[in-house]
Amino acid sequence: MLRTVANFDRIGEENAFAVLARANALAAQGRDIINLGIGQPDFKTPVHIQEAAIKAIRDGHHGYTAANGIPQLREAVAADLAKRFQASVSPDEVMIMPGGKPTMFMSILMFGEPGAEIMYPDPGFPIYRSMIEYTGAKPVPIPIREENGFAFSADETLKLITPATRLIIINSPANPTGGVTPKAEVDTFVAGLEKWPDVAVMSDEIYDQLVYDGETHVCLLNYPSIRDRLILLNGWSKTYAMTGWRLGYAIWPGKLYDYARKLAVNLHSCVNAPTQFAGLAALQGPQDAVHHMAAEFDKRRRMVVDGLNKLPGVSCIMPKGAFYAFPNVKRTGWKAKALASSLLDDSGVALIGGPDFGILGEGYVRVSYANSTENILKALDRMGEFLSSRKAA
């Protein structure tokens, strides 16, 4: 019998991909399936970005690059952060990554081990907890509550820190809730960290350009007191409709940068070259498509929340960012995962049950409005019919 290391018995996964596979299998059987489960824009990658990748291939950029990315792309990332947030970032702090997850993976590997504690948002992106448990560290959930608009509470978060805490993960705008943490809360959080100088922070800001209602994204690069222990995660997937291109970046402080570079050499060598040139075109080219997508998501957001609040037993606060709503379904009588499963099987609507994002996700489902208006309206109708005719299982 093969004997693998114990870590693999603790590793989890992202159930959105399991739901996607189930939805695709039903569609292959001829079922009419509306997928409001997967978190990816339904728009095409802008044409000038596509063309940049094609040109890179034709120009012979088919080989290895440096593990940390081509210099001109790292320079463009630093310039973009300076332009949007007035953040002073050296290209030598930027590492180009194959998507966002490798930054999570590497960060948690650097700080996670038996006896250590790592804090993460709950409900939150499931890979956080999965990787923490994989390392043997103790996962410490940061409660993300509906009554706070799904923003994290600085005071509650700071009270969870102990001498064993090595890393705190925060995410705003947030998946799965769409919550946006206001600047005053972030200010309090950063000030409180002065008492804990040995605690690192990973800020997942992948949805930073999808904020609504006049909200302003708070970038943690603007806090000098934590720059020497801040890992910033961002990328192209959500902003430029490039989820399948697998292109992200991270800002690493001090010696963590070389650790990450060595992990990249051992793990993936480099991000594929044509994709990096596409990323360069995305940052340096016109941003019209970005603004168009954000405006469309905003319209859908209002439509989704209005429709959800008309469903029997459902209530939904207005999300301030990303492209997710996180409706409360407690009054339907259904457990969240059972409801999501039955909606897919019986009504052809794919959602994600809240418990897939953490213990505090029970009583909620995630609805992605990264789908067409027509499909969203049809899905809401189907959900209404289901909840009106089906009793809780």
N, C-alpha and C positions, 0 to 999 in steps of 0.2 A: 504494500500500500504506500502511495506517495505521501510524504510528510512535508507539507508546506508550513511556513512560519505562522504563528498564532495571529499575527496582525490581520491576515486575510479573513479570518473569521469575524472580524469586527468591522470590516469595510462595508459601507452602504452604497447607495446609488441615487440617481436623480429620477424619480418616478415619472416625470414628464415625458421621458423618452420611452418608458414602458407604455404609457397611455398613447403616445404617438404611434408606436408599433401596433397596438391594439386597434386604434382608429384606422390606420392604413390597411390592416388586415380585413376589417369590416368593409372598408371602401372597395377593396379588391374583390369582395363577394357581391358587389353591386349595391351596397347600402349607401344612402345619401348621408354622409358624415360631415358635420360642421365642427372644425377643430378650434376651440377656444382654450386649448390647453397649453400648446407649445409657445414658448416665449421668443418669437422671432418676427421681425417685420414682414408683412406680406408684400412689401414693395420690392421692385427689382433694384439691384445695385446700380447706382447712377452710371450712365454710359461712359462718361470720361474715365471712370475708375476701371471699368471693364477694359477699355481700350488701352489703358496704361499697362495692364497685365499682359495683354496680347502683344503690345509693342516690346515689352521687356523680354518675352519669349523669343520674338523675332530678332531682337538685338543681341541675343546670345546669353541672356542672364538666366542660365539654367543650372548653374553650379552652386556649390556651397558659398555661404557668406560667413562673416564673423558670427560667432555664437550670439553676440549681443545685438546683432542687426546691422544693416548697412548704415554708414555714418550719416548720409543725407537724411535718412528717415529719423534717426535719433535726434538730429538737429531740428527737423521739422516738428517733432513732438515737443521739444523744449520751446520752440518758437510759438507753437500753438498754446501751450500752457501760459507762456508769458503774455500772449495777446488776450486770452480769455480771462485769466485770473491774476495777471500781473505777478505771477509766481516766477521766481528766479531759479531755474533748473538748468544744470549743466547737461549737455548731451551725454557726458560720461556717467550720469546717474540713470540714464534711460536704458532699459533693456526691452528689445522687441521679443514678444512671446507668441506662441501658437494659440492665441485665444486668451481668455481670462482665467480659466481653471488652473493652468500651470503656476500662476502667481499664488493662488490659494494653496496649491499643493506644496510649493517650495517654502512659502512662509510658515505653514503649519509644521512641515518637516523640520525647519530650523529651530523651532521652539517647543515642539511637542515630544514628550517622553514621559514614561511613568513617573509620577510624583509632581509633574507640572500641571497647571491649570490653564486652559485657553477659553476665553469668553467669546460668545458668538450670539447673533440675534436669533430669537425664537418668537414667532415664526420667521424663518429666514431661508436663504438658499441652502438646500440640503447637503451640498458638498462640504460646507463648513464643518458640520458635526461629523460627517462620515470620515473626513480626513483626520480630525482631532482624535476620534476613537481609534483610527488605524495606527496612530503613533503611540497609543497607550496613555496619552495625557487625559486628564479629566475634563470633559466638556461642561462648561458652566453657561447655561442659557441666560441671555439678557432679555427680559420680557418686553415684547413689543405689543402694546395694548391699543385696542380700538379707541378707548376713551382719550388717548393722547394723540389721536389722528394717525396712529401707527408710526409716530416718531419715537425714537428711544428717549428715555428719561435719563438725563445726565446724573442726577442724584442717585437714582436706583442703580445705575450702572457702576458708579464709583463705589457704592457700598458693597458690591460683589467682589471687589478686588481683595486679594489676600497675598501674603508673602509668597505663595506658590504660583501666582499669576505671572505668566510669561508674555502672553499676547492677547490683545483685545481686537476683535473683528467688528467693524461697523459698516453699514451699508445704507447710503442715502443718495438719491432716491432708491427705494427699496423694492426688492423682489422677496416675497410675493404680494406685498400689501399696497405698493404704490405710495407708501409713506415718505414724507420729506421732513427731515429734522431741521428746525429753524436755527439760525445763527446763534441766538441767545443760549440755546441748549448746548450747542457745540462749544461755545465759549466757556460755559460752566464745566463741561467735560474736560476740555484741555487744561483749564486752570487746576482742576482737581488732580490731574495726572502729575502735577509738580511734586506731589507727595510720593509718587511711585516712579522714580526715574529709571528703573530697570525694566519697566513694562513696555513692550513694543505695541504698535498699533498698525493694523492693516485696514486701510480705508478702501472699500469697493465702491468706485464711483463710475461704474460702467454705464449708468443711465443719466450721466450728468447733464446732457443736453435735452432731456425730456422732463421739463418742469413746467408747471402751469399756474394759472391764477396769479401771475405777478411774482411768484416765488423766485428766489435766486439760489442757485446751487452754491453750497458752502464747500469749498475745496480745502482739504486739510493741509495742503501745501502752504497755505497762508498763515500757518501758526509756527513761527520760528522756534518756539520752545520745545516742539516735538519733532522737528525736522530730522534730528539725528537718530530717531527711532521709528520713523514713519515709513511704511510701505504703501505706495499708492497703486491701485489696480485700475486700469482703464483699457479702452480699445475701440475698435472700429465696428464691432458686431451689430450693436443696436443703433448707433448713430447713423451709420451709412448702409444699413441693410446688408451686412456682410457676415452673417453668422457662420455660414459654411466655408468662408475663406480661412477661418481660424487665424485671426490676426489681433493681437492685443499688445499692450505694453505695461511695464511697471517702472516705477521710480523707487530705487533702492538706496538706502543710506549707508555710508561708510563701508565697512568690511562686508556687510551683507551683500553688496553688489557682486563682489568676487565669488562669494559662496553661490549666488544665483547663477553666475556665468559658468562656474564649474558644473553645477547641476545640469545646466542646459547642454554643455558639452557631453556629459554622460548620458543625458536623456534623449534629446532630439537634435543635437548638433547645431541646427539653426532653423529659422522659419524659412519656408520656401521662397526663393528669390523673387519670382514674378509677383507674388502676393505683397511683398514689401514695397515694390514699385507702385502697386495699386494703392497701398496705404499712403504713399507719398503724394500721389495724385489726389487722393481724398482730402488730405490736409491742406494742400496748396492750391487746389482747384476751387471752382465755384461751390458755394454752400447752399444754393437754392433748394436742392433736393432735401437737405437736412431740415430746413425751415418748413418746407412743404409737408414732409412726413410728420413733423412735430405738430403742425396745425391740424392735420387730419386726425392724428391720435387724440388731440384735444377735443375735436368734435365728437369722435366716437366715445371718448370718456364720458361726456355729458349724456350721450344717448344711452350708454350702457347703464350708468348709475340710475338714470330715470326709469329705464325698463326694469332693472332689478328691484327697485323699490316698489314696483307695482305687482310683483309676484307674491303669491300667498306665502306668508311666513318668512319672507326675506326682507332684510334691510341692508343698506349699503351706504357708507359714508363716501364722500367725494375724495378720490385719491389725488394727491398733489404732484405725482411724478410717475415715471416709467410708463408702461402700457398695460397695467394690471388693475383690476378691481378685486376687492377681497370681501365679498358680501357675507354677512352674518346669516346663517341658515338654521340657527338653533330652534326657532319657533316653528319650523316645518316638521319637527319631530324626527327627522332623519339624522343619522350619524353622517358626517361629512363624506367619508370615503365611500360609504354605501350609496349615498345620493349620487356622487360623481359616477360611480360604476353603473348604476341603474340608468342614469341619464344617457350614458353612452350606449348601453345595450338596447334600451327601449326606445330612446328618442333620437339617437344619432347625434348627440351633443357631447363633445369631449371637453371636460373640465378637469382640474386637479383638486383632490381633496386636501383640505388644510393640514391634516396630520402629516402629510408628506413633507411639510415644511417645519415640523416641530410639534412638541407636545401642546403648545398653546394655540396650535392651528385647528384643534377640534372645534367644530361649530362654524367653520368657515370653508369656503371653496375659493380657489383662484380662477378668475375669468380673465383671459388675455383678450384685449380688444385690438390685437394686431391681426385683424381680419377685416374683410370688406363690410361696409354698412349693411349691404343686403344680407350677408350671412349672419351678422350679429342680430339683426331684427328677426330673422327666421329662427335663430337659436333661442332668442328670448320668447318667441311664441311657443316653441316646442317645450321650453322649460315651464311656461305657464300652464300649458295643457297637462304636462306630467304632474305637476304639483297639485293641480285641481282634481286630478282623477286617481292619483296613487297615494295610498297610505304608506306611512313609514314602515320599512321592512324591519 
